[in-house]
Amino acid sequence: MVEKLRELIRLHGFERMESTLIRAALPAMRIKAIALADARIPAAASKFGGDPDLPFGCPWPYWGETPLTLVAQINLGEAGRHDARRILPPAGLLQFFHVSGLAAGLSDSDDAPHHARWWIQCVAESKNKLRRTPLPSAASAMSRCESHLLEYRPVMTLPSRSSNLRRAFPGGELAKYLALLDAVDRQSAPPAGRHQLLGHPSVARIDSSLDPHLKWQLMLQIEGIDLDGVSATLGYWTPVEDLRQRRFDRSIAVAHLSDASATADTGTAGEIRTPAADPPTAS
């Protein structure tokens, strides 16, 4: 992977910055999403959408009285084979939830971020103890995301268009660097979209709204997710120090809407409740 990146760097005229760019590059996993009915996706498999595989009694995350929607479930045993830096938990399921209605009210004229809510959790993987758990009865079936089975491919990523590294490229150098980013992106992106685990984000503006006093790790990027009829790119971020401790309560999700200039910021994890009095029921 690194040698292919070196070739592109030289091809775009950045020989003098080759060492700097290689040091700035981060390994990632590009995701191929294959549409498949949720019932046909094996238990504990990596997937977008559908219903989560939860241990019996694990509470469903809520925002207020609204059950959150499963956006993605990542099997860490599968993904870990491509985790070059070994920064993910070694086993279990990493599950990403979001509240339905994120895009409501956003438009080109919105100045302030629109606050929606999210949740990330890591659950132990034990196929004989996991249950495919349907949305609570209070939720609409429209809240469920379409299910896709996931495959991973290791890639290298460079700091993106919204990164501070852009300041290092004055004048025409910036245009050359953007062309380099496009070339790296074309080489690594599946035709269906730029879905990604770890690395630098490949879509502008999903690293906005992050506390500059913390060092952040992109956990998941999903391009073209449908948020109430609006296409968006959704990025989940976790402070690096929290990831080392396997905690996700300070994580944040940022959505960039494809057909608007607005960027939606999710707020804080403390606003999510996982009510112990309302666990998933046995089927």
Buried (B, 14 or more C-beta within 10 A) or exposed (E): BEEEBBEBBEEBEBEEBEEEBBEBBBBBBBBBBEEBEBEEBEEBBBBBBBBBBBBEEBBBBBBEEBBBBBBBBBBBBBBBEBBBEEBBBEEBBBBBBBBBBBBEEBEEEBEEBBEBBBBBBBBEBBEEBBBBBBBBEEBEEEBBBBBBBBBBBBBBBBBBBBBEBBEBBEEEBBEEBBBBBEBBBEBBBEEBBBBBBBBBBBBBBBBBBBEEEBEBBBBBBBBBBEBBEBBBBBBBBBBEEBBEEEBBBBBBBBBBBBEBEBBBBBBEBEEBBBEEEBBBEEE
